[in-house]
Amino acid sequence: MSSSEDTCCGRHHLRYYRHLFAFFYAVEEINQNLEILPNITLGFHITDSCTLGIISLCGAVIILSGKEDPVAGYSCHQHGQLAGVIGSFSSETSDAISKLTSIYRYPQISYGMTDQRFNNRIEFPFLYRTAPNVHSQYQGLIQLLNFFRWNWVGILTSNDEGDQKCAEELKREITRAGNCVAFMEMVPGISMMSSQELKRLKQIINMVKNSLANVVILFSTDSFLATELCIYPDWHKIVNKVWIISAASSSLANINAENVDSVCITLNRSLAFNIAKGEIQGFKEFLYSIHPSTFPEPFFLWHLWMHAFNCDPRSDLFKCSGQMLSNLSHLEFDVDNFHFTYRLYTSVQVLAHALHNMYTAKTQTGKDQNLEFQPWQLNQYIKKVHFKMPDGQDVFFNDKGNVPAYYDIVNLILLPDGSFHSVKIGSFNQSAPEGQQLFVNQSAILWNPHFNQTPPRSVCSENCGPGYRKILPPEKPICCFECVPCSEGEFSNASDVENCVKCPEDQWPSGKKDQCLPRAIEFLSYDDLLGAAMASIAVLFSIITATILGIFIKYRDTPVVKANNRDLSYILLASLILSFLCPMLFIGRTGKVNCLLRQVSFGIIFGTAISSVLAKTITVLLAFKATKPNSKLSKWVGTRVSNYLVLLCSSGEIVICTAWLLISPPFPDYDTQSEKGKMILQCNEGSTIAFYSVIGYVGFLALLSFIVAFLARKLPDSFNEAQLITFSMLVFCSVWVSFIPAYLSTKGKYTVAVEIFAILASSAGLLGCIFLPKCYIIMLRPDLNTKGHLTGKKFSNKPK
């Protein structure tokens, strides 16, 4: 072992001495362990990098050459072969050392650098590190943000170039994960600050204070940034933020050291990432046993005692009197929580295990019993090293030269004496299965009392609740969205959805549009006032028609009944009875059977009725024409001809209806488009062409009847039924011509009501125009119900 006064930089923080003691302790522990490197003693050469790259480079030259006055390219080691280099703590000094050691292919193990660029195995093939790289911390930070649903955060970093690059990369990773960065600012150091920098610092403080981002990440590779917030009083005005401190910035020793003259309320109850601490068995006792009088080559201990106790073991004036490290407070010299100290201890163990594995392999093969080796040979064994530390932690390197990343997540609590105490509230283990890497014990967290709710929220836009979807305004971050209600017929039952979902066809969104409810099924039922009224009218008219039929049957031998083809009157009245009852198929819940029957029944029944009217009209016309002498039409006058005519005309409707049923029959269907929240049960016609063909054929027969009746209008009044038929056909045609636009313009059950009305109105028109005048004669003017009156040979006066 050797050290030099020339390589000591003077005053250091006490924790760096603890790193050095851990190095001594690890080497001594390995030398006393008979299971590792038996019969081989490890030695070391220490130089102080002074946290400067140029000085660390000079130290590396001294180590490689083995002389205080080095000669480049020559090795003058007299006490053994150089195996490797451990260090340094910072990225700058480690980089400087690596540039030299990699030339000679010496492996280097750093215990403090976290910079992502050292993952480049082409540029740094012999560099390893026992501290997790910064990229793994990005993942831990992002998972912590996601755990608390903080999607609107700020980032503060130092004016160090490396810190700025890391902060930029952290911002990209946060954005890639779907979160947003409200601001990212570089905080200037308060020492030797210019007026312009001071003005800028005040602007940053005001911006952080007024920002909607309630979470601010302090990201730096040094604790300088956290101590800045404690020292500069304007930061103390910000009390409503959650501060998340990166691992390299969260050194309690440094924060407490800088917090001597102020109460750092800003960071009270903040969260911090710490490189997971480890246990070094017996190290505490070793530290407490150290004294300059008993330690070999105690030059650097003199500086430690001067720094820690303000005494000099070499001086009679400032003589030390029994001061030991155990006299230091926990805040000054922590001997229980080892973070980077443990990583240095691990680095020595890695080098020793790799050497042991290499010598074991040589011994087992028997090919080379020489203990000398080339540096690159050891590098191969460091790559493959895999062992458990005494406290059980697993140590191995991935293909980037990194150990598994494991962080403690702590809650920094400000104690009454003004110092900070950390409480572990969670952890992040990058090597754990996905979904199990982050653990947070929320009940253990003490939040800042200035928050109205815990855990606090940090979002640009509040969640879009169920029934809403989020839209992103132009030129806004994805976290700054607006909430708009779901469109008609759509719902969302979760928060922050980008698209609402259409309800199934038989369902409709609730009033809040957060769920789908069964649609109300609507149809023209007997319980409806409209349905009940139409059913009553239909029954009433069918009874009236049946009564008229009964009258005609009773007075079947009277001239009025016999004069206009008694059989056709019976057929027409029977058809009208069925026509009035036809609406019963339209009212009530639509089923497969009544859907098939309703339009077909209507078409055939009406076709028969109009065929009867046409036959009656033709019969009247033929009967009148046949009375002329030598008329050839006399043979066409008779019951059989008129019956055949009814059968022929109605058979056309039967053919149309049969084809309709065979090709595209009607079927029950639901109309979900006409009315909101309702599902209209209706009869789908199947074929629109067939439906209008049925109505069109009836209209054709009616038009034909109207034309024939119009031609027969000049027959003698006493005998002439043509005028009544003409008027009835006029009513019939008017109803059905009006029906078509009304049918097309109505929806739902009112469409059915329009068709029922057309059926009832047209049937009532036939009944009233053709049969009521005859019933009047039969029942009230029997004096007119004579053959003579009908033939015009005898007239009767109304009885007085």
Phi, psi and omega in degrees: 000139176212152174215170185216141176296333182291338183258009179264128186268000179100223189290129176230162171293148186300333184292334179289330173293325178295323175301317182294319178295324178296325177295312178302314185296318181296317180296315180296320180297318180292319180296333180269353181269115183286348181273344179241125179050056177298142179066013176233133180248129177276140172235179182203162175226124186249133169230154181262124180282342182057021182058023179239135183298318184293322180289321178296325178294319177297320178296323179295323178296318179298317181295317183293323182274335180081011182227149176292331175249084191289154172242119185301133176087359181240142176247122183243033180293128182251346186248008179148177182268139176288123181267317183187180183237134175249122179134169006248193183282320185264162180291321183297312182289324178296321179297316180297317180295318184296325181299331180269312185294329181292336177297320181264006174064033174276133175292145180230134179237116178263144183248003183224338185286142182233001185300135183294333185293341180283001173285347182288104184283345175286317181278328183232068185287342184246013184257130177231163177213144179259358171261138182296146180286161189295333182297325178295327177291327175305313182297320178296317178298317181295318179294326176293318177299316180294325181299316181267003180058042175266106182247008181225097189230161174248159178231129172244135179223173181272178179274010176288136183299318179295320178296321180295320177296317179296320179295321177297318180293321176299318178300316179297319180293320178297317179294319179297331180279000177096005177258178185227149177253116182290322179202155172221115186234148176263120182269119179288149177291142185280344177282133180057042183275134177282166179298325178293319179292323177296318177298317179296320179298318179296322177297318179296317181298315179295321180295316178296319182297320185269354183290147174288346178286112180271358179240128180232128179264124172266108184242115179204158178269009179215159182281003181305317187295318180294321180291332176302318182292336178277325187279314186279119190295332182297334177294334183292346179285345181267106185240359185246037179234149169264119179263130174247118187257131180291164188300315183289341182266351193261028179291111180297325181299315180291318181297315180293326179295323181276349186262017185295318187262004181214161176258111188276074182289341183299316184270004181298130179064027174280171178251148181214147171266133174235139169300131188307133180281157178229165182257127175248102186296129177082357185289325180298314179296322178298317180298317183289344180270351185286136174207144181303332183285341183247353185266133180293141182045070191274026186303311183290338177290330176300319178294321179297314182293323177295321180288316187277324189239001181056040176221162182233114181300342182267351188252141174280333182287316180248049187294139177276142182232080173080015179290133177231161179297336178293344178282344181283147179287165179298325180292326181280321186214090183284123180246015182242331184246106183250114179253278177290332175301317179294326180293325175292317177302319178295322181300318178296320179296321179299311181298320180293317180293323178294317176298317180298316180296323180292314180293324178297317179296320179295318182293319182292324180285332180074004183280331186215104179270357180288133181281350179286151182206165175270145183304320182295335178294319178295327180302323179296327181279330175294322178304322188260004183297140179203113182205171177252136175289163180304331179271005174098354180289137182275132182237124172197166181246143173274186184290352176261001181081023181249147172275162177302136182278127177219125181237145166268140174253122187238159176251119181274119184248127178278120181274163180302332181279004178091358179264165180256145175232137182257137177239123180290125180238001180178186180203162174225121181239105185293335182276355178287161178301152180300134183094347180239011184285324183258134173231130179225127175263094186297327183293341181271353184275133170259115182269159176302128183293350180283350179279141179283335180221152178230138352293152181294159178257147176216087182225151176282321178229139177294157183302141170278114184287178176304142183094357180231161172228156183259142175235148184257115176296154180301142175061029176244149174297158185296341180275346181258078185251172175243153181255127177234146180297152176298149179291167181300131179086001181242161180214164170217131181249016178226168180270151173059039176275147180272335181223132173282163185245138177290140175289154172304159188300329182268012180230166182216145181298150174290177181300325178274356180059032179254000176199165177256133179245151177301136177292147172288125181275124184242136173202164180284106184248170178288344179280338176289145178300318180295316180295317180295320180296316181291323177295320179295316179298318180298316180294318180300312181292326178293325177293316178300316180296318178297323178296316178298318177300320178297320177298316181296323179292318181295319181256037185294338182265003179280155183301321183298319181288318184285335189295327187244046176062090184303318182296320179295325177295318177299314181298317181294317180295319178297320178296321180292324176301313180293326178296318178293330179276344181304321180302340178298334177284342181268339183263141181103176183293127182287129175235178184297319185289306183291338175291322177291324188276328193299307182285323179295315179298315179302314183295313183292317181295314179292324176299319178294317181297312181291327175298321178295318178297317179297318179296319178298318181296315179295322179299316179299314182296316180293321181298321179290316181293329184287345181284347179287147181300143177056028179284131177282354182276352183298330181286346179267356180270121180165166183293320184297319181297315181295321178295318177298323180295318177298315181297319182294313183291320181287334179295332176299317178293323179297319179297315180298315182294321179296316178298321178300312181294328182280322187272306183212079186288155174296156180208154178294141183210160178248131175260109182258003185258335189288317185230139180293135174072003181236153177236110186273119177278119185218171178260112176285125187294346180080297178233114178296325179298316180296319181299311181286339174292319177299311180294320180296322179292319176298318178297323177297314178298319180295318179295320178296318178297319179298317181296313181296317180295323178296322178293333183262014186289340185267009176292159180307136185300322184294335183252345194275117172263353186295324180296320178295319180294321178301313181294320180296321179291328177296316177296314182301311182293322179299318180298312187282334173291321177290334183297319188299307178294325179295321180295320183284337185265352180256160181230155172069219184292340180287337173296317178295319181297323178297317180292320177298316179300318180297319179297313182293317183294315181292322178293318178295325177298316177297314182296313184290318185285326186265319192255334181295320176300322180290320177296325177300315179293315184296315189269325187249336179232065179298341179292339177271349183271061180229157181293322181296319179297319182291327180273351177086012182265343183214137183238146179237145177267154178295128180300144182262000000 
